[in-house]
Amino acid sequence: MSNVTEKSTAPAAASATKVHPDPHVWIQGEGIKTTADVEVPTKLIDQVLGQETAVAIVKKAAEQKRNILLIGDPGTGKSMLAKAMAEILPSEVQKDIIVYHNKKSPNNPKVLQIDGGKGRKIIEKYETKANKTIRNWRIFEYTLAGFFLAFGLYFWVVMNESILVFAFMTLLALIFVYFAGQNRPKKEFLVPKLLIENGAESKQAPYVDGTGSQAGALLGDVRHDPFQSGGLETPSHLRVEDGAIHRAHKGVLFIDEINVLRLQSQQALLTAMQDRKYSISGQSQSSSGALIRTEPVPCDFILVAAGNLDAVQEPDPVVGVGMHPALRSRIRGYGYEVYVNSLMDDTAENRRKLVQFVAQEVVRDGKIPHFEARAVAEIIREAQRRSGRTGKLTLRLRELGGLVRTSGDYARSAGSDVVTLEHVREAKWSSRSLEQQMMEKEIENNLATDMRHETIGEIVGVANGVSIVGTGEVGEPAGLVVPVEAAVVPALSRHSGAIVVGPGLKAVHGSTVENVGAVLKILKGEDIAGHDIHVDASFSHKEATAEGIGIAAGVAAISALEAIPVKQEYAAIGEVAVSGMLRPVRATLQRIEAAANLGYKKVIVPASIRESLLVDDYILNRIEVIYCDTLAEVLGFMLDAHGDVKKKLTGRLSDATASSPTSVRTNVRGG
């Protein structure tokens, strides 16, 4: 029906009002002492933060009973949206489902749907009736057997017949009791099974989480019967087990990571959605339950499926996973597809949402104390940091909630009745991502084995860039300092000079080193035609990305071309456009921290993020952050040459960059 991409819906006034980049300064004007002063909404839908478009779609879908596919990063509130949808569905009396033994076709149990709350009473009536039937049958058995015994005793005692007459009648009575017992009605066959039980009162629509369920748990199953004959068998209707789709009748069925659900189960799910009823049968072909198939059981549910971006890729027929095209088509035709936010703008309104989030987590946990204002500001500061982008706040609130709870644990351990700034900072160290912990261990190992990065001195053709490890989809990415090396050699042809990317850079994704070639041609013109410039880097971690080392590659290449050494106390973060302008990259703050941890004294970043990049004081005490607009400015800092040589080189590059058409367009667009 609709494809929806989540967009920020912060009011224009909030966006227009410039907010102080430091949350610690901003929160002083909010009048908040602790999160106990913050009102927490009672409805779950009002506790979903930063997903205004998704919330509006969920409300509309609940009203019209439409299916939804939620796509986005983990921890952005997809399951919370599904629960909230069940909460706002109209309340109604749910039905009870009873399964009966089918005398005519024992392998096809009958199904009856009745008003909620009546199923238990019906079962009790059947149990009473069954007990009475069995009791009457036993009376009949023992009465007739007693008659046989009395008849034999009469002939033996009164009529003075042979004792053999009494023995014969006794044997006849025993045989009768045995065969009568074999044909006695069994309570298991007389009493139906209450498959699904609901109350008689109207209540909130059911919410069932079917994530990770096997076929039997999702679609229902029939248990295996090891004794299938001889009077020891269990009736088929008693072996029937309901599935998540049946328990979600008139409610919400939530399935996260929908693409890992087996394709056969997705096809069955599609059938259930279309028919709004689904028969229960044994899911294992080697089980006796595979012969059983009930009458259709009602399953009129709303499907809320969720997943990451890979959920909508074409299914893999070999592995048997991926989202079935027909299932996605069903959702699109009778529902909505929503891409949820992973970031929101760093505005005053959105910061207040994070204040509410902290208060919600305290109330939801129930075991941690409230946060003081400075502690809340530090949580907002961490949201800025984890966003990996300037001017943004992360909406990976599950991970941020982990920091809130860890901070509360530190406060409880210290016996404090409020979470302070110090508790949050201690918790930040404990809640580091695996990528960050691995990088710290790598630094320790390098120091122990004397495999140190060069942070002092000058080297020709070597500049330090900073990569990242981890995509940020789960956990926070970690910075990784990568020395970039360049060498100039004669070209194979006098007119074929080019940038040659080495195998180290080719093996990782995200490299834009080729842009350096355009800058060098602007700088040297035809003089570069006779040279090949080889640029390469060695990444110590296989999950590292080459994104962000473009500035370092440019400096190393020019250093090698001009034979001017590079100061090794510098690290550079960012990319170079073909015009020579600098471009920012994600996770800049994490990269700065990595350079500071390795002992680098200065780091260069694009000037375009000067206003929005907020670096903690404890980092600024160890490393100086320098902002540059162009590669020419970077060369002025990083190259170790006499003033007149450096001025001539940077001036030549500045003039060439300013006169290039691309640079002009960039400046106009920036203005």
Secondary structure, 3 states (H helix, E strand, C coil): CEEEECCCCCCHHHHHCCCCCCHHHHHHHCCCCEHHHCCCCCCHHHHCCCCHHHHHHHHHHHHHCCEEEEECCCCCCHHHHHHHHHHHCCCECCEEEEEECCCCCCCCCEEEEEECCCHHHHHHHHHHHHHHHHHHHHHHHHHHHHHHHHHHHHHHHHCCCCHHHHHHHHHHHHHHHHHHHHCCCCHHHHCCEEEECCCCCCECCCEEECCCCCHHHHHCEECCCCCCCCCCCCCHHHHEECCHHHHCCCCEEEECCHHHCCHHHHHHHHHHHHHCEECCECCCCCCHHHHCECCCEECCCEEEEEECHHHHCCCECCCCECCCHHHHHHHHHCEEEEECCCEEECCHHHHHHHHHHHHHHHHHHCCCCCEEHHHHHHHHHHHHHHHCCCCEEECCHHHHHHHHHHHHHHHHHCCCCCECHHHHHHHHHHCCCHHHHHHHHHHHHHHHCCCCCCCCCEEECEEEEEEEECCCCCCCCEEEEEEEEEEEEECCCCCCCCEEECHHHHCCCCCCCCHHHHHHHHHHHHHHHHEEEEEEECCCCCCEECCCEHHHHHHHHHHHHHCCEEECCEEECEEECCCCEEECCCCHHHHHHHHHHCCCCEEEEEHHHCCCCCCCHHHHCCCEEEEECEHHHHHHHHECCCHHHHHHHHHHHHHHHHHCHHHHHHHHHHC
